[in-house]
């Protein structure tokens, strides 16, 4: 019985370790899409706990600002060193947006973003 349990646990661990994590560029793009669509709860799913608090405040601010416009961001470049990554996007008007990500427990999370 113990051997069976050990085999099942080992198999589950192997399966979970084989699943690939999305790349920083993909997480950053997904975050921008969620944020620009005012889907703050969904954006929080791929954010660090620190940014989740800021997103709660942003949700309130965005509701107040009815005139906020969506930006169309195009991927520009990515720089990754270890568990930190910076992804840059640019609008048609050449406005830059920088998304900083941190890899925690094998998953890329948005830690900060600014223009």
Steps between C-alpha positions, in 0.01 A plus 500: 500500500781743589677428172182573304456833680864586437464421130186713470667796674811466283290487185307813601823686574641402162188622323501833682870558433452435126236769456653807342453846642405785265785726390537851650389662172176300504425576866573871447277513189222317685532744791477805273196355325327434831598838643398699194168312493445600865506133600687576821405177676640300207812720493551427870517125421837555329631770733710501812322564832652849509358593160163344583450770764585769247257345252222530755572873516532523122157338461347773711690772313401361160134489593518867591681592178233429239709667233792254527593371159635159412848492353607265228839367602740317272775278638841665466762306701568278799795472738511205741762430766430205724164545673452863387378621162418834342273514196450820300202592286432806286182670377431634153585840645835356616403513867701238689364259760741292710380187681724349768450135591627273776508120481359350818450128552565446127232747389557845344307771687476871419674693778472852362422700188561859396536719196 
